Amino acid sequence: MIIFDLIMTLIESFFISVFNSNIFKIKNISYILLSTICIFIETTFFNDFILNNLLLLILIILTCFFLTVFYKRKVYSYYYLIPSIAMAILLLSNTIALFITSFIYGLDVADVSNSINAIIMLSLLSRVIFGAILFIFYRYQKTVNENDMLKQINWIPLLAFSVSLLGAFTTLYESIFYQIIDHATVKLLLFEFLILTISSFAVLYNVINSYRLNQKMKNEFLKIKFSKEIYSQTNKLSYQILKDKHYISYVLITVYNYLKKNDVDNALAQLNKSISHIKHSEISYTTNIPVFDYYIVNTINSCKRNGYVIKTVISLNNTSILEKWEIIEIIKDLLDYTIEYTKNEKRFHIQIYDKNRYLVVKFIVPKNDDDFVFLNFNDELVKIYDQYNQDNNIIIKVLFGNSYS
């Protein structure tokens, strides 16, 4: 039985070492060997001399952490989190195996420790489930390595959360397996769950802050990206303006020469020819918000070039609210839907203005035989969505919340 326990411990240690090596992308066999030996010695010592699995789990996590730091030559909380997850998976696999074993042998979970055959089955099942879950987790997370979100998690709440979670899980498991449920165990569980609850709020707070920072960086990236695109389009527009200037000069000189010769017919013909080449004018107004200009203003101008008649009024005292990607997305969806709805009439009005610290987006669309149904918006951003008929038009008014100053 001792040899069997040692083999199971060795397999468990090897699984943890290979898992960490693959997640951290440490392609060094010495890391796996050294980690396996250290975990094997620690597990064997604590199993034989100290019946406290929580101390063992903490020691294994710290061993994996320091070995990873040594091989990677840098320190991240990510290196602590992954071994903690491995330990949580180990406890989960032990618990699942315990219930399966009790079901197979028809024993109560508290009586499994009294049967040698049940203990052997428990150990085998636990290692199989442990290896399978580790493999599934690795396959799911293999593209993640030292993720920026994980790097920014605060160490203290993460440490408190993981230790209290593993501690509570270990205490519950040992209480059932060894049939030790007394007053001290209950107090220990209450303390561990108290720490777990407090630390979970702290971890959640850090995750929310990390998400906000990530969104801010994403918005900045979008600004840079679309600023470059707007700059490129502005250069093209400047070149087009220069060409138009030369063309107008040519037309004026040609007409002037015809008039000098009293050739009114050719002068009128030249003017008519020039007028026929004039396209619908594009919006010269920009909000100085590259993402909004790129998606909204450019879409309107593109429609005008395709024959749409769009009357656009943008009157904003404060354009900062238009920096929110979610609002731009709603306006863009509504604009696209309106363009599709008016593909026959090819005309509609858009008004974007602020009123009493609210952003108002209003569409005036010619009514046709189809139903205008657009309800795709975020309830947290949209305070009022109003749609009604007026004369032969459909009025759509969207009012966004006063979340800007």
Secondary structure in CASP SS format (residue, H / E / C, confidence):
PFRMAT SS
TARGET T0000
AUTHOR 0000-0000-0000
METHOD secondary structure of the structure
MODEL  1
M C 1.00
I H 1.00
I H 1.00
F H 1.00
D H 1.00
L H 1.00
I H 1.00
M H 1.00
T H 1.00
L H 1.00
I H 1.00
E H 1.00
S H 1.00
F H 1.00
F H 1.00
I H 1.00
S H 1.00
V H 1.00
F H 1.00
N H 1.00
S H 1.00
N H 1.00
I H 1.00
F H 1.00
K C 1.00
I C 1.00
K C 1.00
N C 1.00
I H 1.00
S H 1.00
Y H 1.00
I H 1.00
L H 1.00
L H 1.00
S H 1.00
T H 1.00
I H 1.00
C H 1.00
I H 1.00
F H 1.00
I H 1.00
E H 1.00
T H 1.00
T H 1.00
F H 1.00
F H 1.00
N H 1.00
D H 1.00
F H 1.00
I C 1.00
L C 1.00
N C 1.00
N H 1.00
L H 1.00
L H 1.00
L H 1.00
L H 1.00
I H 1.00
L H 1.00
I H 1.00
I H 1.00
L H 1.00
T H 1.00
C H 1.00
F H 1.00
F H 1.00
L H 1.00
T H 1.00
V H 1.00
F H 1.00
Y H 1.00
K H 1.00
R C 1.00
K C 1.00
V C 1.00
Y C 1.00
S C 1.00
Y H 1.00
Y H 1.00
Y H 1.00
L H 1.00
I H 1.00
P H 1.00
S H 1.00
I H 1.00
A H 1.00
M H 1.00
A H 1.00
I H 1.00
L H 1.00
L H 1.00
L H 1.00
S H 1.00
N H 1.00
T H 1.00
I H 1.00
A H 1.00
L H 1.00
F H 1.00
I H 1.00
T H 1.00
S H 1.00
F H 1.00
I H 1.00
Y H 1.00
G C 1.00
L C 1.00
D C 1.00
V H 1.00
A H 1.00
D H 1.00
V H 1.00
S H 1.00
N H 1.00
S C 1.00
I H 1.00
N H 1.00
A H 1.00
I H 1.00
I H 1.00
M H 1.00
L H 1.00
S H 1.00
L H 1.00
L H 1.00
S H 1.00
R H 1.00
V H 1.00
I H 1.00
F H 1.00
G H 1.00
A H 1.00
I H 1.00
L H 1.00
F H 1.00
I H 1.00
F H 1.00
Y H 1.00
R H 1.00
Y H 1.00
Q H 1.00
K C 1.00
T C 1.00
V C 1.00
N C 1.00
E C 1.00
N C 1.00
D H 1.00
M H 1.00
L H 1.00
K H 1.00
Q C 1.00
I C 1.00
N C 1.00
W H 1.00
I H 1.00
P H 1.00
L H 1.00
L H 1.00
A H 1.00
F H 1.00
S H 1.00
V H 1.00
S H 1.00
L H 1.00
L H 1.00
G H 1.00
A H 1.00
F H 1.00
T H 1.00
T H 1.00
L H 1.00
Y H 1.00
E H 1.00
S H 1.00
I H 1.00
F H 1.00
Y C 1.00
Q C 1.00
I C 1.00
I C 1.00
D C 1.00
H H 1.00
A H 1.00
T H 1.00
V H 1.00
K H 1.00
L H 1.00
L H 1.00
L H 1.00
F H 1.00
E H 1.00
F H 1.00
L H 1.00
I H 1.00
L H 1.00
T H 1.00
I H 1.00
S H 1.00
S H 1.00
F H 1.00
A H 1.00
V H 1.00
L H 1.00
Y H 1.00
N H 1.00
V H 1.00
I H 1.00
N H 1.00
S H 1.00
Y H 1.00
R H 1.00
L H 1.00
N H 1.00
Q H 1.00
K H 1.00
M H 1.00
K H 1.00
N H 1.00
E H 1.00
F H 1.00
L H 1.00
K H 1.00
I H 1.00
K H 1.00
F H 1.00
S H 1.00
K H 1.00
E H 1.00
I H 1.00
Y H 1.00
S H 1.00
Q H 1.00
T H 1.00
N H 1.00
K H 1.00
L H 1.00
S H 1.00
Y H 1.00
Q H 1.00
I H 1.00
L H 1.00
K H 1.00
D H 1.00
K H 1.00
H H 1.00
Y H 1.00
I H 1.00
S H 1.00
Y H 1.00
V H 1.00
L H 1.00
I H 1.00
T H 1.00
V H 1.00
Y H 1.00
N H 1.00
Y H 1.00
L H 1.00
K H 1.00
K C 1.00
N C 1.00
D C 1.00
V H 1.00
D H 1.00
N H 1.00
A H 1.00
L H 1.00
A H 1.00
Q H 1.00
L H 1.00
N H 1.00
K H 1.00
S H 1.00
I H 1.00
S H 1.00
H C 1.00
I C 1.00
K C 1.00
H C 1.00
S C 1.00
E C 1.00
I C 1.00
S C 1.00
Y C 1.00
T C 1.00
T C 1.00
N C 1.00
I C 1.00
P H 1.00
V H 1.00
F H 1.00
D H 1.00
Y H 1.00
Y H 1.00
I H 1.00
V H 1.00
N H 1.00
T H 1.00
I H 1.00
N H 1.00
S H 1.00
C H 1.00
K H 1.00
R H 1.00
N C 1.00
G C 1.00
Y C 1.00
V E 1.00
I E 1.00
K E 1.00
T E 1.00
V E 1.00
I E 1.00
S E 1.00
L C 1.00
N C 1.00
N C 1.00
T C 1.00
S H 1.00
I H 1.00
L H 1.00
E H 1.00
K C 1.00
W H 1.00
E H 1.00
I H 1.00
I H 1.00
E H 1.00
I H 1.00
I H 1.00
K H 1.00
D H 1.00
L H 1.00
L H 1.00
D H 1.00
Y H 1.00
T H 1.00
I H 1.00
E H 1.00
Y H 1.00
T C 1.00
K C 1.00
N C 1.00
E C 1.00
K C 1.00
R E 1.00
F E 1.00
H E 1.00
I E 1.00
Q E 1.00
I E 1.00
Y E 1.00
D E 1.00
K E 1.00
N C 1.00
R C 1.00
Y E 1.00
L E 1.00
V E 1.00
V E 1.00
K E 1.00
F E 1.00
I E 1.00
V E 1.00
P E 1.00
K C 1.00
N C 1.00
D C 1.00
D C 1.00
D C 1.00
F C 1.00
V C 1.00
F C 1.00
L C 1.00
N C 1.00
F C 1.00
N C 1.00
D C 1.00
E C 1.00
L C 1.00
V E 1.00
K E 1.00
I E 1.00
Y E 1.00
D E 1.00
Q E 1.00
Y E 1.00
N E 1.00
Q E 1.00
D C 1.00
N C 1.00
N E 1.00
I E 1.00
I E 1.00
I E 1.00
K E 1.00
V E 1.00
L E 1.00
F E 1.00
G C 1.00
N C 1.00
S C 1.00
Y C 1.00
S C 1.00
END
